[in-house]
Amino acid sequence: MTQVGEGQEAEESAPPVMTFGAPTAGEILAERYELVEHINNDSAGRLVWRGVDVVLRRPVAVVLRYPGGDSATEMLQAAVAASRVIHPNLVGVYDAIDEGERAYVVREWVDGRSLRELVTDGPLDPGRTTAIGNAVASALAAVHATGMVHGNVHPGTVMISDEGRVVLADARTDGADSQQNDVRAIGGILYFALTGHWPHSEAPLHGAKAGHGRAAIPDAVRDGSGTIAAPRQVRAGVPAYLDDLTMDLLDVGVAPPPSDVLTAELARLDIPVEDDHYLEPTGPLRFAAEPGDEPSPLASVGGRKVAIGIAGLLAVALVGLLIGISALGGDDKNPQTEPVAKPATSGPATGAPPPAQVRKLTVADVRIIDPDSQLRDELGGAEKVIDGDQDKGWETDTYTQPKFGNRKRGMGIWIDLGEPHTVKSVQAELSATGASAQLFAGTIDPPPTSAGDKQLFNSYKNSPIGQPFEQHDGTRMTFDGFNADAKYQYLLLWITELPANDRGFQIGVQEITVQGS
């Protein structure tokens, strides 16, 4: 299992990192992190260990570098920067320590495989490829919203957990990259997933050096002039719109969209494979040409046509921007985003009205759902999670073990919006870090009894929204995996694991905010 991806290719001439005095299994770092098993070394020669946080009793990945000091500055700075961005599709960073003779970063352990390892079994189908691209774009949108750059988007840094969660790891802060290059790298991710070949999108597409360094993977198929073959030329069954989008992202002559715009488009394309129209070449995202203009020579590779105008791009930009703001708890009046958020007043393509403005939705009712309790003594105080006061909230009892003393599956807060709404995100503010939770949607409102709670949970648990948070290292959880074409009235924030405090295991929910239209 690759726990820290290979990242950008390391040159063969790169000096090896000294590993004299390397740690051994059983050693405890910083009086907290026990090393269990050496997994591998990454492209920079750093040692990657599976470990355990002996305080919180959770698995961790420990990335060690010899020596520490000035030579480890970039690694530690990247870790500190990454720890400030909390998102379900970003690997959580827990700690960064410099001991002089060695430095190490402690981060979330992901049970699963990197995209690079996954594709060794064969290229992925278009649906799974789109879902992975959407997750990576969403993670980058969160990073870019802070003004930072990831700088290391590669099949080795895209991790897929055994439960299907997609996370991006191993950011860099050496200043050698840009947000545009981050977005172009998503084209490389799509290309690699669809074909099993890497187009080296972080380098010029023509004449790029193939297969070098520790992270060498098969180069893209190329013609005599060095031009890469489109995914549809490499394998059958790739939809035209996904093929076009991938090639546009790789084309240095086509300006890539912002990451939040790309997230919105990939979310739109992320549809079930069984949909009858899935393979129809409709709805491509293009990044150039005014309506009615002839396509620019730079916007065409192998005869591909530009098929969307500026008005359509702005409409997609509005959706993506609002999703990004909601997910990060940002301010709608950020001067950097206001100009982009103005929808086009007319559009030659469809004439459809712009999307409704996202706003905070009124919650009509909340209550505590506790299907496995006999005492039902934790039901009071639910109204505090919607009173606008983050100093007051509802909290669980204190338990002796994180999974509610192993006596029940979890507890939840049921939310009634009063009537169906288009929902963009649900944000929960918690009293402590380390909780695990999921969001569900449902259609029934049974009576507030033990039997009613069982009926509600059993009905809602089959309709998850987005990815679950597992031992979340922040106090804010933002769920934004809603279907833009669906309406929701009933939601359930379901807590499955409690963090530790000085008395046992407990969590408080201070405030819940629902954004939508």
N, C-alpha and C positions, 0 to 999 in steps of 0.2 A: 504494500500500500504506500503510495506517495503522499506524505502528509504536508509537505511544502513543495509546491510544484517546481519544476526545473527552471521556470522563468525564461527570461531572454537568453539566447544562446551565449555561452561563455566561450571565448576564443581558446583554441588549443594552447596558445602561448601564455594564458593567464597563470600567474604563479599559484602553486597550491597553498592552501591555508594550513598553517602549522597545527598539528593535533597532539603534540607532545603533552603527556599528562592528561589525556582525555578521560572523562569521567567513566564510571562503571555502574552497572545496574545496582540499584539499592542506594546510591548516593543521593542525599537530599540537598538541593540547592536553595539558598536563601532561607533555610530552616522551614521550607514549605513545599518545595516541588521535588517529589521522589522520582528518580529516573528508573524506568521499568525495562525498556527495550530500545536498542538502537535500530531505527527503521532504515535510514539511508542517509546519503549526503546530497545536498542540492547542488545546483550549477555553480554556486560560488564556493563550494567546498565546505559549507557549514554542516555540522552534524545535526541530524534530525532524530529526536528521541520521542518515544511515547512515555508519558509520565502521569503522575497523579498529584493533584493538589491535596495535600494531606489535611488542610484546614477545612476546605469545602467538600472534600471527598468526591472530586469530579476528575475525569480524564482530561489531560492537556497534552499539547504538542510543545516540545521544548527545542528551540533552534539555537545551537551554540556555535560561537565563532572564537577562534584562537588566532592572534591575541585579541584582547579588548582594547580599551583606550581609543586613541584617535582613529585607528583602522576600523573600528566598529561604529563610528559616529553615524554613517549613513543608515546602517541597519537599525540602530536605536531610534534615530529621528523618524524613520519610516514607520516604525512600530508605534511611537507616540502619536504621530499624525493619524495613523489608521485607527487607533483606539478611540479617537474623538468622533468617528462616524459609525453610528449604529444602524444596521440595516440587515434584514433577514438573509440577503444574498451576499453579505460580506462576512468573512471569518472574524470572529471576535478576538481582539488582542487584549490579554489580561495583564501582562507585566513586561517590563524591559529593564534589564539590570546589567551594569558594567562593573566587573570586579577587577579590571586592570589586565590580569593575565588571560581573562576570558570574558566574553559578554554573551548574553542569551536573551531571547525573546520567548515569552510563554503565551501561547494562544490556544484557541478552541481546538479540541480534537474532533476531526470529522471521520466517522466510520464510513468509508466508501472508497472511491477511486477518482483519480484525476481524469479529465476528459481525454488526455493523451493515452492513459491506460485503457479507458473504456472503448476507444475507437480501435484498439488492437483486435477486438473481436469482430470488427467490420464497421463500415460507415453507418451513421444513424439515419433513421427515417426522417423525412422532412418535418413531421410534427414535433418529434423530440428535439430536433435541431433548432426549430423556431423557439421552443420553450426555453432551451438553454441560452440561446442568444438573447431572449427577452430578460431572463434573470441577470445575465451579465450586464446588459444595458441598464437595467434598473439599479444595479449596484454602482455602476459608474455614474449614473445620474446623481446618486446620493453623494458620491465623492466630489463630483464636479460642482455641486451646489455649494460646497464649502470653499470653492476656489482652488482645490487641490487637484493633483494629477495622480493617477494610479501608476502608469508607466511600466507595467509589467503584465499585460493581458496576453495570455499564452495558453495553449492546451494543458500545460503543466500546472498552471495556477488556477484553473477552473476545476473545482472539485464537485463531484456528485455523490451525495451521501447514499447510504443503503436505503433510506426512506424516500429518495428522489429529490431532496433539497439541493439546489445548486448554489455554490458559494464561490466567491473570488478571494484569493489569498495573495500574500507576499507583495504588497505595494512597495514602490521605491520612491525616494524623494531626492534624487540626485540632480534634478533640474534639467535633465537631458531630454525630456519628452514633453508632450503637450496634450491637452484635452482632445484635440483633433486626432492625434495619433492613437489615443485610447479608443476613440470611436472607430477609426479605420481598423483597429485590431479586432473589433467585433466581426468585421468582414472576414478576417482570417479565421476566427472561431467558427463561423458558419461554414466557410469553405472546408476547413479541416473536418468538421463533423459530417459534412455531406460526402466528402471524397476520401478522407484518410490521408490527405496531403496538406502541407503547410505552404501558403503562398508567400511567406515572409513579408507580410504587410507592413512590418515596422521598418523595412528597408525598401529601396526602390524595387519595383516589380520586375524591371528588365535588368538582367545581368546580376541578380542577387546571388550571393554565394549560397549554395545549397548544402545541407547536411554537415555543418561544421559544429564543433563544440560538443559539450557533454549533453546538450539538449537536442542533438540532431534528430530530426524526423524527416520522413520522405518529402522531397520537394514537389511542388505542383507540376502537373503535366504541362509542357511548354512546346510551342512550335519552333521552327528554325530561327525565328527572330527573337525568341525568348518570351513571347507573349503567353500568358497562362491560359489554359483551356477553361472554359466556363464549367461549372458543376454539371450542367445538363449534357455537356460533351464527354464527361468522364463516366457518368452513370445515368441510367434511365430512371424516370419517375420523379425527378426534381421539378416542382412547379415553376412555371415561368417567372412568376412574381418574386419567388424566393431566390431564384437564379439571378434575376436582374438586380435585386437589392444587394446580394452578396458582391456582385461584380462592381456595382456603383461604389460600395464602400471601399473596395480595393483600388479603384481608379483614381490616381493622383490628379486627374484632370477634372474630377467632380468633387466639389466642396462637400464634405460630410455634414450631416445635420447635427445639431446639439444632441447630447446623449438622452435628454428627456424626450425630445421629439422622436428619436429612434425607439425609445422604450414604448411610447404610445403606439407606434406603427407595428412593432413586433407583437405587442399585446393584442392588437387588432387581428394580426395574422395567426395568432396562437389559438387555432380552432381544432376541434376533434378530427381525427383522421377519418372517422366514419361519415363525416359530412359529405353529402353527395357532390358538392361543388368545390371540395378541397383542392383538387388538382387542376381546376380551371385557372388559366393565366389571367386573373383579374386583380385589380387593386394594387398595382406596384407602387412603391414609394420611389420617386425620382427627385433629384436635388437641383435641377437646373431647368432653364427655358421658360420664357413667358408664354401664356396661352396664345396660340396663333403663330408664334415665332417658329422658325426652322430650328431644329436642335443644333446646339453648338457642337462642333467637331470634338471638343473635349468631353462632351457628355455622352459620347457613343463609343462603345467598345464592341467590335464584331457586329455592327449594324443595330445595336440596341437603341430603342427610341425613348425619348423623354415623354412621360405620359401624365404628369401632374403639374398644375400651374401654381403660381405663387399663392393664390387664394386658398387652394387646397392645403398647401404646406403650412400656411398660417393657422388653419383650422386644426390640423394635427398638432402643430406647435402649442396651441392653447391647451389642448387636452393633456399633452405630455407635461407642459409646464405646471398645470394645476395639480396633476398627480404628484409631481416631484415636490411642490410646495406643501401639499397635504402630508406626504410621507415624512417630511423633515420638520413639520411644525413651523414652516417659514412664514414670513410676513408677505401678504399679497401685494404690499406697496413697495417692495424692494425695487429701487430705481433701476437695477440692472436687468430686471425681468419685465417691468411694465411695458416697454415698447413692444416686446414680443407678444404679450398677452392680449393685444388689441385685435379682435377678430376682424376678418375681411367683411365689408358691408355687402359685397356682392361676389358672385362666383360664376363663371361661365360654365363650369362642369356640371353642377347639380342644382344650384340655386337654393340649396338647403340652408335653413337658418343656422347661425353659429350655436355651439353648445351652450346650455344654460350655465349661468355663473355658479361656481361652487361656493357653498356657504355652510356655516355650522347649522346642522339640523336640530330641531327641537325634539327632545326625548320625552315621550308622553308618559312612560312608566318604566320602572326597573324593579327587579326583585331577585333575591338570591335563590339559586337552584342547587339543591343538595339531595340528590336522589338516593344516596347510600346511607344516610344518617337516620338513626332511630330517635335521637334526642331533638334534632332540628333546632338547636339552640344558637345557631350562627346566622339567623335570617334577618336580624335587625340592622338598620343603618344603611340599607341599599340606596336610599335617596341621597345620601351624602356624595355619591360618585357623580352626581349631575348638578350639584348646587353651585358650581363655579368657584369653590373654595378648596384649593389643593392642600390646605392644612388640615382638612377634615375628610374622612373617608371611611369606607367599610373595611374591616379586617377579619381574617380568620382567627380561630382559636390557635393556641400554641400546641404544636404536635411534637412527639418525640422522634419522628422520622420525616424526611422530606416529602414522601408520598402520602401525606395525611395519615401517618402512623400505619400505613398499609391497610387501613380499614375501609377506604373508599377510593373510587376511581378519580375523584376530583370534586371541585365545586365551581359554580359559575355565576355570572351576573347576566340575567336575561334583560334584553333591551327592546322596548316597544316604541317605534317611531310614530305611532298613531295612524299612519297610512303608508302605503308603498311609496318609496322614493328611489331615485337613482343615487347610489352610495359610492363615494370615491375612496373613503378611508375611515377607519376607526382607530382612535388613538387612546391608549390607556396609560395613565400615569400611576406608577407603583411606588410603594414606600421603601423598597429595597431592591438591590440587584440579586440575580441568581434564580429568579422564578422561571418556570416553564408554563406556557399557555398556548391556546389555539382559539381561533374565532370560527364560529359556525353560523349558518343561516338556517331559518326554518319557516314554516307556514302555519304552525298550530300554536294555540294558547290554552293549554289545559289548566285546570284549577291548581292553585298553589298548595298542593298536598304532596306527600311522599310518592303516592302513585302517579300524580300528575307530573312531578319532576322526573320520574323514571320515563314516563311516556314522552316528555319533551326532549330529554337528552337522547333517547334512543332514536327519535325522529330527526333531530338536528345533526347528530354526529356524522351522518353520511353526506353533509354539505359543508365541507371546510372552505374557508376563505383564505387564500394565500398559504404561506408556509408557517408551520408552528415555530414558536420561539422556545429554545431549549436551554435552560440554565442561563438565561439572558443576562449579559453583563452590563445592562443599562437599566434605568428606571422608567423608560418610555418604550412602549411597544406600539408600533404602527402597522396595521393590517391594511393592505391596499390591493388585494387580489380579487376585486369585485368585477363581475361581468358588466360591462358598460351598457349592454342591451337588456339587462334584467332590472327589476325593481325589488326592493327589500323593505319589509316592515319589522320583522322579528330577527334579532341577532342574539348570540350567546357567547360571551367571553368565558372560556372554560380553562380553569387553572388546574394543572396536573402535578406540579411540583413546587414545594415551598423552599425559600432560602433560609439559611441558618441565622439566628440571632443569639444573644447571650442567654436566652431561656430555652431555646429549642428551635422549632421551625415554624415560621409564620410569614404572612404577607398582608399588606394593606393595599387596596385600590383607592387612590385618592380622587381621581377624576377620569371620566370617560367622555370623549368628544367624538361626534360623528359628523363627517363632512360629506356633503352631497348636494343634490339639487332636486 
